[in-house]
Amino acid sequence: MTEGTDVGDTGQASGAPIDFDRLEVIRDRLATDDRFVRIEKRSAFALDRLVCVYDPGLYPGSVEQAYLEIVWYENGDFSLHYHEDDNDGVFDHRWDRHPSGHNTRDHIHPGPDASTPGEDTTHPADWRDVLSTVLTEIEERQRSFWVKYHGSGDPWRLCLVRGGRNSL
């Protein structure tokens, strides 16, 4: 995971309050997305964020779980943290927009360990475009598993051929 503090549990790193209205809109949007089996709003360990749990059928059996944590602030700052638990360890990647002593306001902490300092980047201005970009990058990672393990970049096609979304 990352070293040092970056985005705290209470949103203090941004200096702005959590945008619970925005998180509700994102939750409603992702709740209809088949790639997620569960969207947790204000879970016991993450009161200020959404935790979006990915369908395990999108991954080879070595990936035990994968989820995306989303924190959004009223000033437009955000942190989206993708996490995988694998038999061999973990994979973390984070997309951030917030004041930082280690990077520009827009930056990423790339996988596999989302280390700090990250890499400066430019995120889209609109929250919908940020979310779309992040989901697309995660989907590209998911497809890479299927190319690596099964020679196909389409997990849905592969799973349907094998008899269902959750069969591998």
C-alpha distance (Angstrom), angle and dihedral (degrees) to the residues before:
residue distance angle dihedral
M1 . . .
T2 3.76 . .
E3 3.74 127.0 .
G4 3.78 121.9 -128.4
T5 3.76 126.3 7.4
D6 3.73 121.3 -53.6
V7 3.78 113.4 149.1
G8 3.78 111.2 11.0
D9 3.78 127.2 -146.9
T10 3.80 91.4 -106.2
G11 3.78 97.9 45.9
Q12 3.79 93.7 -109.9
A13 3.82 92.9 134.6
S14 3.80 89.7 68.4
G15 3.78 95.0 43.2
A16 3.80 89.4 -136.6
P17 3.80 132.5 96.7
I18 3.80 120.7 -99.9
D19 3.82 112.2 -89.8
F20 3.81 98.0 -130.1
D21 3.83 91.1 171.5
R22 3.81 90.8 57.8
L23 3.82 90.7 46.4
E24 3.82 89.2 52.3
V25 3.81 91.3 52.4
I26 3.82 90.5 48.4
R27 3.81 90.5 47.4
D28 3.81 91.4 51.9
R29 3.80 90.7 48.7
L30 3.81 95.5 48.3
A31 3.84 94.6 41.3
T32 3.82 88.8 75.9
D33 3.82 93.5 48.3
D34 3.83 113.2 105.3
R35 3.78 92.8 -148.3
F36 3.82 89.8 74.4
V37 3.80 124.3 67.6
R38 3.78 93.7 -173.1
I39 3.80 139.5 11.9
E40 3.81 111.8 -159.2
K41 3.77 116.0 -158.8
R42 3.79 113.9 -159.8
S43 3.78 95.0 -13.5
A44 3.79 119.5 -166.2
F45 3.81 92.4 -94.6
A46 3.81 98.4 36.8
L47 3.79 112.4 40.2
D48 3.80 94.3 164.8
R49 3.79 101.0 48.3
L50 3.77 148.4 50.6
V51 3.78 117.8 -110.8
C52 3.82 110.5 -155.7
V53 3.81 111.5 -166.3
Y54 3.81 115.3 -153.3
D55 3.80 123.8 -132.9
P56 3.83 106.3 -100.0
G57 3.82 88.4 -139.2
L58 3.80 88.1 75.7
Y59 3.81 90.4 66.2
P60 3.79 138.5 57.1
G61 3.79 115.5 -102.5
S62 3.81 92.4 -96.5
V63 3.83 90.7 71.1
E64 3.79 106.4 81.8
Q65 3.82 96.6 -173.7
A66 3.78 141.6 -14.9
Y67 3.77 130.8 -166.9
L68 3.79 143.8 166.6
E69 3.81 119.6 -135.5
I70 3.80 115.0 -157.1
V71 3.81 126.1 -163.9
W72 3.82 119.9 176.0
Y73 3.80 127.6 -176.6
E74 3.79 130.0 -152.0
N75 3.83 91.4 -115.1
G76 3.84 92.1 57.5
D77 3.80 96.7 -98.9
F78 3.79 116.2 134.2
S79 3.77 147.6 170.6
L80 3.79 123.0 -150.8
H81 3.79 113.2 -174.0
Y82 3.81 121.4 -169.6
H83 3.81 115.8 -162.0
E84 3.82 134.0 -177.5
D85 3.79 127.5 -173.9
D86 3.80 108.9 -152.6
N87 3.80 132.3 177.7
D88 3.81 87.2 -108.5
G89 3.81 97.9 46.3
V90 3.79 137.6 -75.3
F91 3.79 138.3 -48.4
D92 3.81 120.5 -151.7
H93 3.81 129.9 179.4
R94 3.81 126.5 169.7
W95 3.80 135.2 -165.6
D96 3.82 112.0 -159.0
R97 3.77 142.0 -178.3
H98 3.80 112.4 -178.2
P99 3.79 140.3 102.4
S100 3.77 109.1 -69.6
G101 3.77 139.2 -179.6
H102 3.79 91.0 -154.0
N103 3.82 104.4 45.2
T104 3.79 143.2 10.0
R105 3.80 116.4 -76.0
D106 3.84 90.8 -92.7
H107 3.79 112.3 52.9
I108 3.78 145.8 131.4
H109 3.75 132.7 -133.7
P110 3.82 100.2 -146.4
G111 3.78 127.2 -145.8
P112 2.82 152.0 -70.4
D113 3.81 91.0 46.8
A114 3.83 105.8 3.6
S115 3.79 88.9 -131.4
T116 3.79 125.5 -169.3
P117 2.96 127.5 -91.7
G118 3.78 93.3 47.5
E119 3.79 130.8 -170.0
D120 3.79 123.4 -76.9
T121 3.79 113.4 -120.1
T122 3.80 141.4 151.4
H123 3.80 119.3 -107.9
P124 3.81 122.6 -160.5
A125 3.81 115.6 -91.8
D126 3.82 96.4 -128.2
W127 3.82 117.2 74.1
R128 3.82 91.4 -137.3
D129 3.79 90.5 57.3
V130 3.81 91.3 47.8
L131 3.79 90.8 52.0
S132 3.81 92.3 45.8
T133 3.81 91.7 49.7
V134 3.81 92.6 50.0
L135 3.81 93.9 46.3
T136 3.81 90.5 48.8
E137 3.81 92.3 51.1
I138 3.81 90.5 49.4
E139 3.81 90.8 48.4
E140 3.81 89.8 52.4
R141 3.82 88.4 54.4
Q142 3.81 90.7 48.6
R143 3.81 91.3 50.3
S144 3.80 90.2 50.8
F145 3.81 89.4 63.5
W146 3.78 90.6 57.2
V147 3.79 93.7 46.9
K148 3.80 89.4 48.9
Y149 3.80 97.3 44.7
H150 3.80 104.7 26.9
G151 3.79 108.7 17.5
S152 3.80 91.4 -117.3
G153 3.79 127.3 102.0
D154 3.80 92.3 -157.2
P155 3.82 113.0 80.8
W156 3.82 91.7 179.0
R157 3.82 92.3 56.0
L158 3.79 91.9 44.6
C159 3.81 93.4 49.0
L160 3.81 92.9 46.8
V161 3.80 90.0 52.4
R162 3.80 88.8 52.1
G163 3.78 94.2 50.7
G164 3.78 108.5 -91.0
R165 3.77 146.5 5.5
N166 3.79 94.5 -91.1
S167 3.80 98.6 46.1
L168 3.74 117.0 96.4
